Amino acid sequence: MEDSRPHADRPAGIDGSAFKGPFPVGEYAEALRSRLREMARVQVFGEVSNLGIRPKAVYFELRDPRGALPCSMWRDDYDRAGVELENGAQVVLAGGCDYYPGSATSSPSFSFRATAVRLAGEGELLAQIERLRRRLDAEGLFLPQRSLPRAALPRSIGVVTGEGGKARDDVLAGLRRRGWMGRLVWAFVPVQDRRAAPRIARALQDLAAVGGVDVIIVARGGGSVMDLMAFSDETLCRTVALLAVPVIASVGHHTDRTLIDDVAAVSCS
């Protein structure tokens, strides 16, 4: 690193010091950022603490008994990961060092900039779901849908599912087997990743507002716990619980169970 400014603009260095410089602090900060960004991208794991979720980014610390890293993640990357971070969760991060050099009016900051995250083991995901399950149950949100009157033979059925998924064909095949000939109102939405849950919730609200829809089916094929995490989203579950139209949750296989199964009027596979 060499100082590009004319000698006359640079103050004298410290007498007796063999160190290069002095350099303008902004120039050094930019060189430091470049050097840090050249470091190898790696995966690290530890426990989340001091979590803060903002509209544009997510900030937290990753800790273990030997040390800690300040971490950050762009909100788009976090949403794509489909993980619901919480303090105390054990996670694996992929990313690398980053540094914001600051300015005359803003503070500098170092962080491990994560581009991907996953919970460390399926057990952590299941524990997270179980904690939320107990909280929703304690609030009485498993009861409202089950107390709604349901038509013995609905004339109009709303269906929330993926447009190109096998679940759509399964719904049609099941209705044909029963000889049902009523009206279907489709709402096609993403059914995987973190961004799916708000789209599903909005589709449910829109279908409930359609006049004459007697019941709404939410359908999705099987998958891993991570694949089905959207259907254990807290906001989605609260939306289902308080909907005035009965919801049938048909998510996953017989061995799969998500939180939407608990808050819906009926659960089936």
WOVEN-V515899 format. One record per residue. N is the residue number from 1. PHI is phi in whole degrees, 0 to 359 (NA if undefined). Layout:
n=(N & N)
phi=(PHI & PHI)
This chain:
n=(1 & 2 & 3 & 4 & 5 & 6 & 7 & 8 & 9 & 10 & 11 & 12 & 13 & 14 & 15 & 16 & 17 & 18 & 19 & 20 & 21 & 22 & 23 & 24 & 25 & 26 & 27 & 28 & 29 & 30 & 31 & 32 & 33 & 34 & 35 & 36 & 37 & 38 & 39 & 40 & 41 & 42 & 43 & 44 & 45 & 46 & 47 & 48 & 49 & 50 & 51 & 52 & 53 & 54 & 55 & 56 & 57 & 58 & 59 & 60 & 61 & 62 & 63 & 64 & 65 & 66 & 67 & 68 & 69 & 70 & 71 & 72 & 73 & 74 & 75 & 76 & 77 & 78 & 79 & 80 & 81 & 82 & 83 & 84 & 85 & 86 & 87 & 88 & 89 & 90 & 91 & 92 & 93 & 94 & 95 & 96 & 97 & 98 & 99 & 100 & 101 & 102 & 103 & 104 & 105 & 106 & 107 & 108 & 109 & 110 & 111 & 112 & 113 & 114 & 115 & 116 & 117 & 118 & 119 & 120 & 121 & 122 & 123 & 124 & 125 & 126 & 127 & 128 & 129 & 130 & 131 & 132 & 133 & 134 & 135 & 136 & 137 & 138 & 139 & 140 & 141 & 142 & 143 & 144 & 145 & 146 & 147 & 148 & 149 & 150 & 151 & 152 & 153 & 154 & 155 & 156 & 157 & 158 & 159 & 160 & 161 & 162 & 163 & 164 & 165 & 166 & 167 & 168 & 169 & 170 & 171 & 172 & 173 & 174 & 175 & 176 & 177 & 178 & 179 & 180 & 181 & 182 & 183 & 184 & 185 & 186 & 187 & 188 & 189 & 190 & 191 & 192 & 193 & 194 & 195 & 196 & 197 & 198 & 199 & 200 & 201 & 202 & 203 & 204 & 205 & 206 & 207 & 208 & 209 & 210 & 211 & 212 & 213 & 214 & 215 & 216 & 217 & 218 & 219 & 220 & 221 & 222 & 223 & 224 & 225 & 226 & 227 & 228 & 229 & 230 & 231 & 232 & 233 & 234 & 235 & 236 & 237 & 238 & 239 & 240 & 241 & 242 & 243 & 244 & 245 & 246 & 247 & 248 & 249 & 250 & 251 & 252 & 253 & 254 & 255 & 256 & 257 & 258 & 259 & 260 & 261 & 262 & 263 & 264 & 265 & 266 & 267 & 268 & 269)
phi=(NA & 238 & 281 & 272 & 283 & 302 & 303 & 295 & 272 & 252 & 292 & 292 & 281 & 279 & 302 & 87 & 275 & 269 & 286 & 292 & 114 & 282 & 255 & 301 & 299 & 295 & 294 & 295 & 297 & 293 & 293 & 297 & 301 & 299 & 294 & 295 & 289 & 280 & 296 & 299 & 289 & 220 & 249 & 228 & 223 & 173 & 256 & 284 & 214 & 52 & 287 & 224 & 253 & 245 & 302 & 255 & 205 & 241 & 236 & 193 & 247 & 248 & 232 & 212 & 299 & 261 & 172 & 208 & 230 & 287 & 235 & 214 & 206 & 300 & 299 & 297 & 295 & 297 & 296 & 294 & 293 & 71 & 254 & 261 & 288 & 210 & 301 & 95 & 289 & 269 & 226 & 247 & 245 & 243 & 168 & 193 & 290 & 217 & 213 & 260 & 286 & 73 & 201 & 295 & 239 & 231 & 278 & 284 & 203 & 252 & 205 & 272 & 276 & 274 & 249 & 208 & 211 & 214 & 290 & 280 & 106 & 296 & 300 & 293 & 298 & 296 & 294 & 297 & 296 & 295 & 298 & 291 & 302 & 295 & 291 & 295 & 296 & 296 & 276 & 79 & 276 & 274 & 263 & 304 & 295 & 291 & 270 & 287 & 292 & 237 & 292 & 296 & 225 & 296 & 272 & 224 & 238 & 270 & 227 & 252 & 197 & 283 & 292 & 255 & 275 & 292 & 300 & 299 & 295 & 296 & 298 & 298 & 295 & 296 & 291 & 295 & 300 & 269 & 69 & 284 & 231 & 276 & 263 & 252 & 241 & 267 & 226 & 268 & 217 & 296 & 237 & 208 & 90 & 297 & 283 & 289 & 303 & 296 & 291 & 295 & 299 & 295 & 297 & 298 & 296 & 295 & 293 & 296 & 276 & 285 & 298 & 89 & 285 & 274 & 203 & 236 & 260 & 253 & 235 & 201 & 288 & 285 & 172 & 286 & 304 & 296 & 302 & 261 & 299 & 302 & 273 & 244 & 291 & 297 & 296 & 298 & 296 & 293 & 297 & 299 & 301 & 260 & 287 & 276 & 251 & 301 & 245 & 256 & 269 & 235 & 240 & 81 & 263 & 301 & 274 & 272 & 216 & 245 & 290 & 295 & 297 & 282 & 266 & 285 & 295 & 219 & 236 & 211 & 239)
